Amino acid sequence: MLNNPEYIPGITKGYCSKFALGEGVEFEYEVNGKKYSNCNTYHPISKDSIIVPGGKYMVRYSEKFPDAGRMDFRMPAE
């Protein structure tokens, strides 16, 4: 995912707990017609600057592991 990432729009759904890392943001995205849901932390981005729910941001993923996407809160999706 770090060497050849793909990007796709995703949408924030709510807050979640990321084990041992604290609070995060739950989001959904779709790859090749299949929906995925994931949770990742927003650090170092300010929680107040992220639109939850309904915020649209780009999700970085790999074709090999599409279920392991990471939302990039610095990249708003149009």
Summary of the structure (lengths in Angstrom):
residues: 78
radius of gyration: 11.7
end to end distance: 22.4
largest distance: 32.9
contacts: 208
relative contact order: 0.32
helix: 8%
strand: 55%
